[in-house]
Amino acid sequence: MGTTAGDRQGQSHSLLRLLSTDARVSVNDLADRLNTSKANALASLSNTTKERSLRFVPEISIDKVWKWEFIKRARVRTKRGILAEAVDELPATGFEEYVMLARFKGGKPGDAEIQKAIGGHYAAQFAARLKGDDDLLVYAVDRSYDDMMRFVEGVSKKLGHYRMLASITRVWNTFGFFPLSDALVEQFDIFDTYKKLLVGLNGNGRGTFTEIGNRFRQGAAQMLYAYDRLVRTEILKRVTYFEPLRGRQAIVAMARTADASGFADAKSAWFASLVKEYEKRENECVYMCDTPSPLGMLVIASFESSKALSRFVATMRGKLVNSEISYMPISRVLHGSLGIRDFDMSKTQQYRHLERNRLLPEEPKAAEPVENPDAI
């Protein structure tokens, strides 16, 4: 019996879920987990990659980079170990995530002008035009607030004629990712082999360690060791995939609240509803982060239809009841890429938190059979 369109759609959904959490999975393991032959698994992988223009990249934990930077610098500074006097001499380590929202009071700059203004600096990872109260969104990664301010001041000077008014917010990622540029990875003060591996995975996350090693004149064993160390220190969260925005509607949604005590519970309830909703259909969430001022969160999501977008916003408003919810459509991507993928939300820290605290919606229990009182 041949496979139906529903079977193929279901297998594609399962495949994307697997690739979202482990894009380096072998074809043999893929076949086992999809319960199909090796030939079918390879064909499904090849066809889906081509049809959806998938790119395989590393998902890097920005908040973990300081670990290897600290280790490397401590080793260079002292052979006696990490003593108090050595620590005092170490420069700042690590990176932070920021979101810049800007509007222009003196006319609108062209796409090429914005791209030129932000493209020459490693900090900018994503930029897009918005429709709404703000004209521009920039997601950036830098070492400190002072460094981020210098980046924003530089952009403002380059676009001086347009009188850019910008707000910069330090954010804490809670779900999703943005693919990071090679230029940013090169700023990581980690061992050279580790950096080369991350750049190699950026080029092709499914490339073999031999292929990546050859590109940088390194052995496959060195690349494998670097991969293991980056995973163990949690800098490399996973190798995943993303696909282009092409034909989808994307928004930036914001929740602002004055109810600090109730917001965490409301946010957990909303996330729990998303976990349930996306069990059977494609995940629409791209990136979520907490914002400190105003207290709330920022969410980027993409949708196949206006109906799906409206449903998402209505659910968000229904769950985050004491919050002000607003959103702006993304009209055009100017720099970088959105991390659009069909991610399995049960693989997140938030899910484990909900599970530990028994906040996940319970499966409805099957009704017990009722005896017929009229039966003989």
C-alpha positions as CSV (number, residue, x, y, z in Angstrom):
1,M,0.0,0.0,0.0
2,G,1.4,3.4,-1.0
3,T,1.9,6.3,1.5
4,T,-0.9,9.0,1.6
5,A,-0.4,12.8,1.6
6,G,-1.3,12.7,5.3
7,D,1.4,10.1,6.0
8,R,4.0,12.2,4.2
9,Q,2.9,15.3,6.1
10,G,3.1,13.5,9.4
11,Q,6.6,12.1,8.5
12,S,7.8,15.6,7.5
13,H,6.5,17.0,10.9
14,S,8.3,14.2,12.8
15,L,11.5,14.7,10.7
16,L,11.5,18.5,11.4
17,R,11.0,17.9,15.1
18,L,14.0,15.5,15.2
19,L,16.2,17.9,13.2
20,S,15.2,20.8,15.5
21,T,16.8,19.1,18.5
22,D,19.6,17.1,16.7
23,A,20.4,18.2,13.2
24,R,23.5,16.0,13.1
25,V,21.5,12.8,13.6
26,S,22.8,9.9,11.4
27,V,20.6,8.5,8.6
28,N,20.5,5.2,10.4
29,D,19.2,6.7,13.6
30,L,16.8,8.9,11.6
31,A,15.4,5.7,10.0
32,D,14.9,4.0,13.4
33,R,13.2,7.1,14.9
34,L,10.9,7.6,11.9
35,N,10.2,3.9,11.8
36,T,11.1,3.7,8.1
37,S,13.9,2.3,5.9
38,K,17.3,4.0,5.5
39,A,16.5,4.8,1.9
40,N,13.2,6.5,2.8
41,A,14.8,8.4,5.6
42,L,17.6,9.7,3.3
43,A,15.1,10.7,0.6
44,S,12.8,12.4,3.2
45,L,15.8,14.3,4.6
46,S,17.1,15.4,1.2
47,N,13.6,16.4,-0.1
48,T,12.6,18.3,3.0
49,T,16.0,20.1,3.1
50,K,15.6,21.2,-0.6
51,E,11.9,22.0,-0.5
52,R,12.1,24.1,2.6
53,S,15.6,25.5,2.0
54,L,16.8,24.3,5.4
55,R,20.1,25.5,6.8
56,F,21.8,23.6,9.6
57,V,23.6,25.7,12.2
58,P,24.8,25.6,15.8
59,E,22.5,27.0,18.5
60,I,24.9,28.8,20.9
61,S,24.1,29.6,24.5
62,I,25.2,33.3,24.8
63,D,25.1,33.2,28.5
64,K,27.6,30.2,28.7
65,V,30.4,31.7,26.6
66,W,32.0,33.3,29.6
67,K,32.9,29.8,30.9
68,W,35.6,29.0,28.3
69,E,36.7,32.6,28.1
70,F,37.3,32.6,31.8
71,I,39.1,29.2,31.7
72,K,41.4,30.3,28.9
73,R,42.3,33.7,30.4
74,A,42.9,32.2,33.8
75,R,45.3,29.6,32.4
76,V,47.2,32.3,30.5
77,R,47.4,34.6,33.6
78,T,48.5,32.1,36.2
79,K,49.9,28.6,36.6
80,R,48.9,28.4,40.2
81,G,45.2,28.1,39.5
82,I,42.3,30.6,39.7
83,L,43.4,32.6,42.8
84,A,41.8,35.8,44.0
85,E,44.6,38.0,42.7
86,A,44.4,36.3,39.3
87,V,40.7,36.8,39.1
88,D,41.0,40.5,39.9
89,E,43.3,40.9,36.9
90,L,41.1,39.1,34.4
91,P,39.2,41.3,32.0
92,A,35.4,41.0,31.7
93,T,34.2,37.8,30.1
94,G,31.0,36.8,28.4
95,F,28.3,38.4,26.2
96,E,24.8,39.8,26.7
97,E,21.7,39.9,24.4
98,Y,20.0,43.2,23.6
99,V,17.0,44.4,21.6
100,M,17.0,47.8,20.0
101,L,13.7,49.4,18.8
102,A,14.0,52.6,16.8
103,R,11.8,55.1,15.0
104,F,12.9,57.8,12.6
105,K,11.7,61.4,13.0
106,G,13.3,62.8,9.9
107,G,12.1,60.6,7.1
108,K,12.8,56.9,6.5
109,P,16.3,55.6,5.5
110,G,16.6,53.2,2.6
111,D,17.3,49.5,3.2
112,A,20.9,49.8,1.9
113,E,21.6,52.7,4.3
114,I,20.4,50.7,7.3
115,Q,22.4,47.7,6.2
116,K,25.5,49.8,5.8
117,A,25.0,51.4,9.2
118,I,24.7,48.1,11.1
119,G,26.5,45.7,8.9
120,G,30.1,46.8,9.7
121,H,29.9,45.7,13.3
122,Y,29.9,42.2,14.8
123,A,27.1,43.0,17.4
124,A,24.1,43.1,15.0
125,Q,22.7,39.6,14.4
126,F,19.3,40.4,13.0
127,A,17.5,43.6,11.8
128,A,14.1,44.1,10.3
129,R,11.7,46.9,9.3
130,L,8.5,47.1,11.3
131,K,5.1,48.5,10.7
132,G,3.8,50.3,13.8
133,D,5.0,52.6,16.5
134,D,8.6,51.6,15.7
135,D,10.4,51.4,12.3
136,L,13.3,49.1,13.1
137,L,14.1,46.1,15.3
138,V,17.7,45.1,15.9
139,Y,18.7,42.0,17.9
140,A,22.4,42.4,19.0
141,V,24.9,40.6,21.1
142,D,27.7,42.5,22.8
143,R,30.0,42.3,25.9
144,S,28.4,45.0,28.0
145,Y,25.8,47.8,28.1
146,D,28.6,50.3,27.4
147,D,29.7,48.4,24.4
148,M,26.1,48.1,23.1
149,M,25.6,51.9,23.6
150,R,28.7,52.6,21.5
151,F,27.3,50.4,18.8
152,V,23.9,52.2,18.9
153,E,25.7,55.6,18.9
154,G,27.6,54.6,15.8
155,V,24.5,53.5,14.0
156,S,22.7,56.8,15.0
157,K,25.6,58.9,13.7
158,K,25.6,57.0,10.3
159,L,21.9,57.6,10.1
160,G,22.1,61.1,11.6
161,H,20.0,62.8,8.9
162,Y,17.0,60.6,9.8
163,R,17.0,61.5,13.6
164,M,16.8,58.0,15.0
165,L,15.2,57.6,18.4
166,A,16.2,54.3,19.9
167,S,15.4,52.3,23.0
168,I,17.9,49.6,24.1
169,T,16.8,46.8,26.4
170,R,18.9,44.0,27.9
171,V,17.0,40.8,27.4
172,W,17.1,37.2,28.8
173,N,16.4,34.5,26.3
174,T,13.7,32.0,27.4
175,F,13.0,30.2,24.1
176,G,14.3,30.0,20.5
177,F,17.4,31.5,19.0
178,F,18.9,33.7,16.3
179,P,21.6,32.2,14.0
180,L,24.8,34.0,15.0
181,S,27.3,35.5,12.6
182,D,30.9,34.3,12.0
183,A,31.9,37.9,12.9
184,L,30.5,37.5,16.4
185,V,31.9,34.0,16.9
186,E,35.3,35.4,16.0
187,Q,35.0,37.8,19.0
188,F,34.7,34.8,21.5
189,D,37.9,34.6,23.4
190,I,38.0,30.8,23.4
191,F,40.5,28.3,22.2
192,D,41.1,28.6,18.4
193,T,40.0,25.0,17.6
194,Y,36.6,25.6,19.4
195,K,36.1,28.8,17.4
196,K,36.9,27.1,14.1
197,L,34.5,24.3,14.9
198,L,31.6,26.8,15.5
199,V,32.4,28.7,12.3
200,G,32.5,25.4,10.4
201,L,29.2,24.3,11.8
202,N,27.8,27.7,10.8
203,G,28.7,26.9,7.3
204,N,27.2,23.4,7.4
205,G,25.9,22.0,10.6
206,R,25.7,18.5,9.1
207,G,29.2,18.6,7.7
208,T,31.5,15.8,8.9
209,F,34.3,16.6,11.4
210,T,36.8,15.6,8.6
211,E,35.2,18.2,6.2
212,I,35.2,20.9,8.9
213,G,38.8,20.0,9.9
214,N,40.1,20.1,6.3
215,R,38.7,23.6,5.9
216,F,40.8,24.9,8.8
217,R,43.7,22.5,8.5
218,Q,42.7,20.7,11.6
219,G,42.3,16.9,12.2
220,A,38.9,15.3,12.6
221,A,39.9,14.2,16.1
222,Q,40.5,17.8,17.1
223,M,37.1,18.8,15.8
224,L,35.4,15.9,17.7
225,Y,37.2,16.9,20.9
226,A,36.2,20.5,20.5
227,Y,32.6,19.5,19.9
228,D,32.5,17.4,23.0
229,R,34.0,20.1,25.2
230,L,31.6,22.8,23.8
231,V,28.6,20.5,24.5
232,R,29.8,19.6,28.0
233,T,30.2,23.3,28.9
234,E,26.8,24.0,27.3
235,I,28.1,26.7,25.0
236,L,26.9,24.5,22.1
237,K,23.3,23.8,23.0
238,R,22.7,21.7,19.9
239,V,23.0,21.7,16.1
240,T,19.6,22.7,14.7
241,Y,18.0,24.0,11.6
242,F,16.2,27.1,10.4
243,E,14.2,28.0,7.3
244,P,13.6,31.3,5.5
245,L,10.7,33.6,6.3
246,R,9.5,33.2,2.7
247,G,5.7,33.6,2.4
248,R,5.1,33.7,6.2
249,Q,3.8,36.6,8.3
250,A,6.1,37.5,11.2
251,I,5.4,39.8,14.1
252,V,7.1,41.2,17.2
253,A,4.7,40.9,20.1
254,M,5.3,42.6,23.5
255,A,3.7,42.0,26.9
256,R,4.1,44.7,29.5
257,T,2.8,44.3,33.0
258,A,2.6,46.1,36.4
259,D,1.6,42.9,38.1
260,A,5.0,41.5,38.9
261,S,3.7,38.9,41.4
262,G,1.2,37.3,39.0
263,F,3.2,37.6,35.7
264,A,5.4,34.6,36.2
265,D,2.4,32.3,36.8
266,A,0.5,33.8,33.9
267,K,3.5,33.3,31.6
268,S,3.9,29.7,32.7
269,A,0.2,29.0,32.0
270,W,0.6,30.5,28.5
271,F,3.7,28.5,27.8
272,A,1.9,25.3,29.0
273,S,-0.9,26.0,26.5
274,L,1.6,26.5,23.7
275,V,3.3,23.1,24.5
276,K,-0.1,21.4,24.2
277,E,-1.1,23.3,21.1
278,Y,2.1,22.6,19.2
279,E,2.2,18.9,20.0
280,K,0.4,18.1,16.7
281,R,1.1,21.1,14.5
282,E,4.0,23.2,13.5
283,N,5.5,25.5,16.1
284,E,5.0,29.2,15.3
285,C,7.2,30.7,18.0
286,V,10.7,31.9,16.9
287,Y,12.2,33.7,19.9
288,M,11.0,34.7,23.4
289,C,12.8,36.8,25.9
290,D,12.1,38.5,29.3
291,T,12.4,42.2,29.5
292,P,13.1,44.1,32.8
293,S,11.9,47.6,32.0
294,P,9.1,47.6,31.4
295,L,8.6,44.2,33.1
296,G,7.3,41.7,30.5
297,M,8.4,39.8,27.5
298,L,9.1,40.1,23.8
299,V,8.0,37.4,21.4
300,I,8.8,36.9,17.7
301,A,6.6,34.5,15.8
302,S,5.8,33.6,12.2
303,F,2.5,32.4,10.8
304,E,1.2,30.8,7.6
305,S,-2.0,32.9,7.6
306,S,-3.6,36.0,9.2
307,K,-6.1,33.7,10.9
308,A,-3.2,31.9,12.7
309,L,-1.7,35.2,13.7
310,S,-5.0,36.4,15.1
311,R,-5.5,33.2,17.1
312,F,-2.0,33.4,18.6
313,V,-2.4,37.0,19.7
314,A,-5.9,36.3,21.1
315,T,-4.5,33.3,23.2
316,M,-1.6,35.5,24.4
317,R,-4.1,38.1,25.6
318,G,-6.3,35.5,27.1
319,K,-3.5,34.0,29.2
320,L,-1.6,37.1,30.1
321,V,-4.7,38.8,31.5
322,N,-3.1,41.6,33.5
323,S,-0.7,42.6,30.8
324,E,-0.8,45.1,28.0
325,I,-0.3,43.1,24.7
326,S,0.7,44.8,21.5
327,Y,2.4,43.7,18.3
328,M,4.0,45.0,15.1
329,P,4.3,43.2,11.8
330,I,7.8,42.6,10.4
331,S,7.7,44.0,6.9
332,R,11.2,43.1,5.7
333,V,14.3,41.4,7.0
334,L,17.4,43.6,6.4
335,H,20.1,41.7,8.2
336,G,20.6,38.1,9.4
337,S,17.9,35.5,9.7
338,L,15.1,34.5,12.0
339,G,15.5,31.1,13.6
340,I,12.2,29.7,12.2
341,R,11.9,26.0,13.0
342,D,9.4,23.4,14.2
343,F,10.9,23.0,17.6
344,D,9.7,20.4,20.1
345,M,8.9,22.6,23.2
346,S,9.1,19.6,25.5
347,K,12.9,19.8,25.1
348,T,13.1,23.3,26.8
349,Q,14.1,24.4,30.3
350,Q,10.6,26.0,30.6
351,Y,9.0,22.6,30.0
352,R,11.1,20.9,32.6
353,H,10.2,23.8,35.1
354,L,6.5,23.3,34.3
355,E,6.9,19.5,34.7
356,R,8.7,19.8,38.1
357,N,6.0,22.1,39.4
358,R,3.1,20.1,37.9
359,L,1.9,23.1,35.8
360,L,1.4,21.2,32.6
361,P,-2.2,20.5,31.5
362,E,-3.2,17.0,32.5
363,E,-4.3,14.5,29.9
364,P,-8.0,13.9,30.1
365,K,-8.7,10.5,31.8
366,A,-10.6,7.9,29.8
367,A,-14.2,7.6,31.1
368,E,-14.7,4.5,33.1
369,P,-17.4,2.2,31.6
370,V,-20.8,2.6,33.3
371,E,-22.8,-0.6,33.8
372,N,-26.2,-0.6,32.2
373,P,-28.7,-0.8,35.1
374,D,-31.2,-2.3,32.7
375,A,-28.9,-5.2,31.7
376,I,-30.0,-8.7,32.9
